[in-house]
Amino acid sequence: MDNCRLQAREWLSRSTRKEFEAIIQEAKLTPRQMEIIELKFIHDLKNYQIAMRIDTSVQTVERDLRQAYNSVKRVLKAVT
């Protein structure tokens, strides 16, 4: 995972629920990306568990996570 995505992931892990929701909304994620991010960080599911829950492949979950991390990082850069 590159540094940008790692920073976004770390921020999402440490954020409050209010901060988390605000950044997710600002990042303009797709509905599926929002669901995956919530399952990952709010419900603490692994990628394979998320894939089973939303009936998709692990590769799709990983791709959507990468894109979501990139979007979150762009928002974080803009506000800092």
C-alpha positions, 0 to 999 in steps of 0.5 A, spaced: 500 500 500 502 506 498 504 512 503 498 516 501 493 510 501 496 508 508 495 515 511 488 515 509 487 508 512 490 510 518 486 517 519 480 513 518 482 508 523 483 514 528 477 518 527 471 519 531 464 517 528 463 524 526 469 526 523 469 519 519 462 521 516 464 528 514 470 526 510 466 520 507 461 525 505 466 530 502 470 524 498 464 523 494 464 515 494 460 511 491 455 507 495 458 501 494 465 504 496 461 507 502 458 501 504 465 497 504 469 503 508 463 502 513 464 495 513 471 495 514 472 501 519 465 501 523 464 493 523 471 491 523 470 486 517 476 483 513 476 484 506 473 477 504 468 478 509 466 484 506 466 480 499 461 475 502 457 480 505 456 484 499 456 478 494 462 481 490 469 478 489 475 480 494 479 483 488 473 488 487 473 490 495 480 491 494 479 495 488 474 499 491 478 500 498 484 503 494 479 508 490 476 510 497 483 511 500 485 515 494 479 520 495 479 520 502 486 522 502 485 528 497 480 531 501 484 530 507 490 534 503 485 539 501 483 541 509 490 541 512 
